[in-house]
Amino acid sequence: MSRKNGLVTRGITVVIVVVVLTSGVSVQAALRQVPGQYANIQAALNAAAGGDEVVLAQGTYTGKNNRNLDFGGKAVLVRSSNPKDPAVVATTVIDCLGSASAPRRAATLNCSSDVYEAGLAGLTITGAYDPEGAVVCDVASTPVIRDCVIHANNASGIAGRASSAARIVDCRIENNVTNGNGGGINLVLECQPAIERCVIRGNNGAKGGGVYCYQGWPEVLDSEISGNYAENGGAIYWEDSGVSLAGCTVAGNSAQLGAGVYGLSNIYYDTSAIRNCVISGNPSGDGRQVSLAVSAFRQHTDTLAVSYSLIQGGQQGVSAPEGWTLNWQGGNLAGNVDAGFAGANGADGKWDTWQDNDYRLSSGSACVDAGDPAGSYAGKTDAAGQVRLVGAKVDVGAYEAVAIGLPVALVGDINSDGHVDVVDLMSLSGAFGSSKGQAKYDALCDFNGDDAVDVTDLMMLADNWGV
């Protein structure tokens, strides 16, 4: 059995997700309202067909048919009335009311987003008590979990079963505790999730307080992983996995070994990569931010590539024994450089009380404009929803230090009236196609700061249209 470049060459099922865009075909999806049309969420799911959306009115949903939800394999989206409004998300709650004597989870997502978006959006999920997870992505499923708050569960926040490939976007996964692995996210056996713009903090697990991965290939982008605890791998623990971290901030986590990252090489050969990341301020028993280890069964040498990143202690901040190759590439900041966080100790002056810690970059941070200049950042946003690229180069970590001064919901609000509407579109239209130095160029319309008002800026305005 062997793996090359993260591809498995043994007998497994490869799941390929194909997004089909059809033209000339009209599909009328139904909006199934709870409780307006259906007394509970499961009743709406039972009645739904592929492409339908189950829309929950604001309120707290408890009871038998509002937890342990089963999608029945159908491509259905269960969402709040406005997933992009934090106030709506906070007041649209699935409370599992679980306990040791009554184990409960929110949902098993046995659905796939191959043609329709299927999964969860804009919900708060709490109160689960489950040995696997508050939300479980079933075998070979491809659900989306977006704009959700998953917190205060006695379970992993999200669990991915074998060969699942969830897309976890713009979520807050915090204060979840499990006796198993992966307090925030637990991934096993060929999982290939995309985790984007998430905040994973304050979680506890045996291995991998924030994220645990066994034989998988997660991609974690533009996310903050902070304040988590585990025996090994306070923020992230992986074994026999090819993990990609890009544009992430890993800080304030604690563990005996590898408070930031713990990687174990076992049977297979894998390559992992850390790019444009800050891994700093993670106290561990071995004094390392990243601890790499090998098992007695190791058959191959794994590789960790690090580029354009700040790892506290530099190469000395990484423990890489025989059985690992540390590929220390270009662009890395010196290990004694201060990350320049806005408030790593929070208002109370304590690094280990994660609720008030602020891991955004201060304007004087050495991480500003120190990221990989060859990356593709057009139209992307950071963990706070701000424009991902401000200035000539991207910043290192999950956050851009210098934003355009608008919160994410108001990107596109050119006239600062609190709305993104036709007035803003007219202003953008007047500057469209111009570059810095030309007469009609307007910096207020250049949302991503690339000195041009173009289709990227138009798309960013469109994302918040009507807010």
N, C-alpha and C positions, 0 to 999 in steps of 0.2 A: 504494500500500500504506500502510495506516495502522493505528494501534492507539489505542484509547481506554480509559482507566482499566484498563490491563492486559489488555484483551480484544483478541484478534486478529481483524480483520475481513477477512483474506485467506483464500484457499482452503487450509485445513488441516483435518486430522481432529481433532475435539474428542473427547477421551476423557472419558467421564463414568463415575465409579466409583459404583456403587449397592450399598449394603450391604443385603442382603435378609434380613429377619428372618422366619422361618417359624414358624408355630404348628401344633401338632397333627401335625407330621411328624417322625418319628424317623429320624435318619441315623447309622449306626454307622460312625465313622471307624476305620481300622485304625492301630495303632501298630506301625511296622516297625522292629525293633530291629537296630542295627548295633553289634558284630558278632554278636550273639546269633542272629539269623535270616538275616542277609545278610553276605556276606564283606566288602563295601565299600559306600560310600554310593551310588555310581551304580547298583549292582544293586538297592538298595532303592528308589531313585527310579524305575527302570524298572518295577518291580513295583507301584508305588503308583498309587492313583487319587485323584481330586480329593477333598480333605478329609482325606486321610491325613497322618500325621506320621511322619517318619523320625527316630528317637530314637537319638542317638549315646551310647554308654557313654563314660565318661571315658577319655582316652587321646589319643595323637597319631596323626592320620590322614595318611598319605603314600601315594605311589604313583599309578599311572595312573588308577584309578577312584575316587580320593578327592580329585581336583582337576579343574579344567576341567569342573565338574559342569554337566549339562544337565537342566533340569526338564521338558523336552519339552512346555512350555506348560501343564503340569498345576498345579493349585492345591494344592501340597504344602508343608508346613512342615518344614524340616530344623532340628533343635534339639538342645540338650544335654538331659540328664536333669532339670536344674533351672535354667532360664535366669535366675532371679532370685538364684541363689547365686553370688557372685563366685568362690568357691573352685572350684565346678564349671565355671564359664565358663573360668577360667584353666587348667584341666586337660582341657578338651575342645577340642583344637587341630586345625585343618586347616593343615598346613604344606606349602605348595606346592613348596618346594625348587626354585624357579625360578632361572634364570640367563640371561645374555645369549645363550648358545648353546641354552638350553632354556626359552623363554618359557612361563610358566604362570600361570594365575589360579585363584582358588578356585571361582568359579561365575559363570555367566550366568543371571540371573534372568529368564527368559522366561515369567513367571507373573503372575497377577493375583489380588488379594485382593478379588474382587467378592462372592463368597459365603463362601468359606473364607479363613482367614488363610494366606498363602503367602509363602515366603521363608526367612529365616534368623533364628534366635533362640538367644541364649546360647552363642555360639561364639567362640573366639579364632582369628583368621585372620592368617597370617603367611607370609613367604617367597615371596610372589608376585613375579614379574618379568614385567611385561606392559605394552605401550605404552598400554593403555586403562585398566585398573584391576584391583585385586585382586578386587573384586566388581563386576560389570557389570549394571546394570538395563537390560533390552533395550527396544527400540522399543515404545512404547505400553504397557509393562508397569506394574503397580501392586503391586509387592511390598512386604513389610514386612521391615525389618532392625532387630531390636531386641535390646537387652541383649548386644550383641556388642562384642568388643575387636578392632579391625582395626589392626594395628601392624607396623612394621618390614618394609614391603613396598617393593620397587623398582617402584612403580606408584602411581597415585592410589588412595587407600583404597577409595573408591566412585566409580564412573562412571555417569552417567545418560545414556542415549541419547535420541534425539528423542522427544518427547511422553511420556516416562515420568513417573510420578507416585509415586515411592517414599515410604514413610513410614519415616523413620530415627529411632528412638526409643531413648533411654537407652543410647547407644553411646559408646565411647571410640575415637576415630580419631586415632592419634598415631604420630609418627616414620616417616611414609611419605614417600618421595622419588621424584619423577618429573622427567624432562627436559621433559615436557609441562606442561600447565596443571592447576591444582587438585591440590596435593599431598594434601590431605585428601579433598575431594569435587570432582569435575569434572562440570559440568552443561552440556548443549548443546541448542539448538533445541527450544524449547517445553517444557522440563522444568518440572514443577510439584511438586517434592517438599515434604514437611513434615518439617523437621528439628527434633526436640524433645528437650530435656534431654540434649544431647550435649556431650561435651568433645572439642574438635578442637584438638590442640596438637602442636607440634614437627614440623610437616610442611613440606615444601619443594616448590615448583613454580615454573615460569617466570613465570606470572601466577597470582595467587591462591594463596598458600601454604596457607591453610586451605581456602577455598572459591572456586571459579571458576564463573562462570555466563555463558553466551552466549545471549542471546535466550530467557530463561526467567523464571519467576516463583516462586522459592523463598521459603518462609516459614521463618524460623529463630527458634525460640522457646526461651527459658529455657536458653540454651547458653553455654558458655565457649569462646572462640576465642583461643588464646594461644600464644606462643612459635613462631609460624610465620614463614617467610621466603619472599619472592619479590622479583623485580626491581620489580614494581609490584603493590600490593595484598597486603601481607604477610599480613593475615588474610583479606580478601575482595576479590575483583575481579569486577566485573560490566560487561557491555557490552550495550547495548540490552535491558535487563532491568528488570522491576519487582520489586524485592527488599523484603521486609518483615523487619525485625529487631525483635524485641520481647522485653524481659527478658533481654538478652544482655550479657555482659562480653567486651570486646575489648581485650586488654592484652598487653604484652610481645612484640608482633609487630614485625617490621622489614622495611623495603623502601626503595628509592630514592624512590618516590612513593607516598603513601597507605599508610603502614604499617598503619593500621587498616582503612581502606576506600578503594578506588579504583573510581570509576564512570565509564564512558566512554559518552557519547552519540554515536550513530552515525546510523542511518537512521530509526529509529522513535521515536515519542514514548512515554515511560514515566514513571510516578510510583513512586518508592521511599519507604519510610518507616522511620524509626528512632524507637522509642518505648521508654521505660523501660530504656534501655541506658547502660552505661558504656563509653566509648571513650577510653582514657587510657593513658599510658606506652608508646606505640608510636613508637619513634624512626625518623624517615625523613629522606631527603636534603633534602626541601623543608620540613621542620619542621612539617608538617601531619598531623593525625590522619586527616583525610578529604580526599582529593584527587579532584576531579571534573574531567573533561576532555571535549573534543569532538574529533571526527575531521573530516577535510577533506570528508567526505560528509554531514555533519550536515544534516538537513532540518527538524528540530523542536527545540523547547526542552524538555528533560527537567526533572523536578521532584524535589527531595529534601525531604521534610517531616521535621522533627525536633521531638520533644516529650518532656517529662518525662525528659530524658536529661542525662548529664554527658559533654560532649566537651571534653577538655583544650584550653584556649585559647578556648573558646566559639565564637562565629561566626568568629573569626579562626583557629580551628583547622580550619576548612573552607575549602578552595580551591574557589570556584565561579565559573568564568569565564562570559563571555557564551555563551549556549547552555544554561545551567542556571539554574533558579530555586530558590534556597534558601528554603524556607518555614520560618522559625524560629518555632515555635509556643510555646504557653504551657508553663510548668512546668519549663523547662530550668534547670539549675544554672549558676552562674557558672563561667566557664572556668578561673578560678584556684583553684577548690576542689579540695582533695586528695580523691581517691576513697576513701582510708581502707582500702586493702586490708590484709588480715591479715598478708601476707608477700610483697610483690611481688618482693623480691630473694631470697627463700628463705633457707635456713639457711646457704648459702655466701656470702650477701651479693651475689650476681650476678644481675641481671635476665635475662641472656641464657643462663642455664642453666635451662631451663624445667621440668625434672623436679621441682624442689623448690619452685617458686613457688606461693604460695597467694593466689588472687584472690577469696577470700571477703571479706565486709565485716567490719571491726571494729565493735564496738558503738557507737563514737563517730563513725562515718562520716556525712558529710552526706547520703549516699545513703539512709540509713535513713528510711523513711516518706516518701520524696520522690517516689514513683511516681504514676502516673495513678490518681486515685481512682475514675474512671469505668469502669475495666477490669473484666472478669469473671474472678475468681480462685478461685471456690469449687471445692473439690475438686482443685485443681491443686497441683503440687509444683515446686520449683526444681531447678537442675542437680544438686544434691546429694541430691535426693529428699526434702528437708524440705518442710513445709507452705509453700506459695507466699505466703500472706498471713498475717503475724503482726502483730497490732495493727490500728490504724485504716487504715493505707495500706500499699500494697505498697512494698518497697524497690526502688531502681534497680539494675539489673544482674541477673546470673544467679542470685544467691544472696540469701536472706533472712539478715540479720545475726543476728537473735534467733530461734532455733528453740526447740522445746519440749524440747530436751535429749535427744532420742532419735534414733538413726540411722534411716535410712529403713526398714530391715527390721523395726524395732520400733515404728513408728507403730501405735498400737492396743494396745500392751502396757501397759495401765493399771496393772497391779500389779507391773510391772518384774521379772517372773520369767524374761524372755528368750523368751517365747512369746506369740503372739496366739491366744487360745483362748476356750473357753466362759466361763471366769472373767471375762475382760475384757468379753465380750459382756454378761454379767449386770450388770457395773458400768455399762456404757453404757446398758443398758436402764433401770436405776434412775434415770438422769439424763436420759433421752431426753425431748425436748419442753420442756426447761427453758431459762431464760435467766438471765444473770448477775443476781444479787440475789434470785432465788427460792430457796426452801429446798433443793430437791433438785438444784440446779445444782452440777456438779462440774467444776472447771477442767481436771482431768486427762482428762476425756472430751471436752473442747472442743479437738479436734486442730488446727483451723484458726484458733483464737483469735478467732472472730467473736462471742464472748459468747453463744453459743447451742449447745446440744447437739441436733443435728438429723440429717437424712438424709445430709448431707455427711459428717459424722463417722462415721456408720454405714458409708458407702461406703468411707471411708479405712481403717476397721478391716477391712472385708471384703477389701480389696485385699491385706492381709497375713495373712489367715486361715490358720492352720496353720503359720505360720513358727515 
